[in-house]
Amino acid sequence: MIARGSPLSERTPLIGPHANHVPDGRAGSPRRRGRRLAIMMVSALLVASGGARAANAGSTRPHVRITAVPSIAHRTQAIGVLATTPVGWWCQLSATTGVTTLPISRIVRTPHGRFSSIWLISQRATIGRWSVQVRCAPTASGVRAGTTITGRRTVRILVPVPASHVMPALVDITSQIGVDQTGVSAGTGIVLNASGLIVTNNHVVAGATSISIRDIGNRRTYTDVTVVGVDPRDDIAVLQINGARGLSYTRLADSRTIIPGSGVQTIGNAGGVGGTPTVSVGFVTALGQRIIAQDPGPPVIQETLTGLIRMNAILRPGDSGGALIDAAGNVVGINTAALQYANPPIGYAIPARHALSIVKAILSGTTAPNLQIGPAAWTAYLGVAVNNSGQIQRVVVGGPAWTAGISAPGQSIVSVNGQPIASATDLHNILAQLSPETTISLGLSSGGPPTLVPVVLGYGTVR
């Protein structure tokens, strides 16, 4: 479990042979009571291998995928190959610019017939076009001249784009946590259009009663923010800055272009301090990862995330919801969790392609169990404090109960929509199932027969 905060060993088994217990800090890790930095900690890590599937034993032809991308971390270029072959085969890779030829590299074979190879070559030598080819053959015959070329690709390698290119399209997010607003959560968001549509992690805004956004591009702060919808299962939230115009923005790219070895940079509001975003450099170490991430809160958030990108770039509290960019400056992921005490660093990002599909579903109003859109993204708010037996101790001035005419403490809440209330827990559980702007029938009693009062519920906290 990637527990945002607790130090746990990456090698401690959790569930089965591929489950590791990993503490991670979400780019928005909690600061209790005072400030809560939105960075989720990886408390449990379940590893799922990405890459090509093993070939069937009866297959007679290999399948080869060749990718070439710049590697920011080492100022080099990476040429990567994934090859799936029948068991008992092996492969070799070679590449040339017509002037420079790389020495032949043998691709290591796994027991399942899956081959992988990543070459890092100097940046100075690799700007321009490369012709990359892979030759495969049964182990007994070796790979020699005349062997069928099973994969060939001409690739263009470019100079990496600096992170400053993307910075103006980011925002700092500050969330007041809890109805009493005793906590603060700080994180990052990505601007998707000029009118202020924002995507971030759900754990950055979960439990928020109000949200403030500072735009990096124009340095303005906005407090009129609407939660369009959230997907707690996949840790995605979509926000809208009301009245925003002309913001710098970016798009979520097709994250299928990256491979293990791809150079990446993370950009976010590290430490929740605001100002110029912090950049961390690294490379992708694995794809298709599954983790259990936990934020100790409040509120306590635990979720299982799948299909994640794992990298060795540093993620700090406040980076959650920030951008993971490739060497071409494309946003290929949304930072979400990190292993807090890992050395070298271990961080995780939601692939941009998956995040974009959730954003589109929320904007279209898609009905799905994991999506909470509009008022359903918030908890219902009654605006009273009750004791353990349901007796009203305090009424919030201007709140829903106050507006309905319930202005003095002393009465007991005995029912909601006909459901009996015997304790504060009963009241909480019923309200948790309702959405804001819903009218309820509240049963009140001062010892005699109950009186039914209609109350329009308000907005409590983001789910």
Secondary structure, 3 states (H helix, E strand, C coil): CEECCCCCCCCEECCCCCEEECCCCCCECCCCCCCEEECEEEEEEECCCCCCCCCCCCCCCCEEEEEEEEECCCCEEEEEEEEECCCCEEEEEEEECCCCECCCEEEEECCCCEEEEEEEEEHHHHCEEEEEEEEEEECCCCCCCCCCEEEEEEEEECCCCCHHHCHHHEEEEEEEECCCCCEEEEEEEEECCCCCEEEECHHHHCCEEEEEEEECCCCCEECCEEEEEEECCCCEEEEEECCCCCCCCCCECCHHHCCCCCEEEEEECHHHCCCCCEEEEEEEEEEEEEEEEEECCCCCEEEEEEEEEEECCCCCCCCCCCEEEECCCCEEEEEEEEECCCCCCEEEEEEHHHHHHHHHHHHHCCCCCCCEEHHHHEEEECCEEECCCCEEEEECCCCHHHHCCCCCCCCEEEEECCEECCCHHHHHHHHCCCCCCCEEEEEEECCCCCEEEEEECEEEEEC
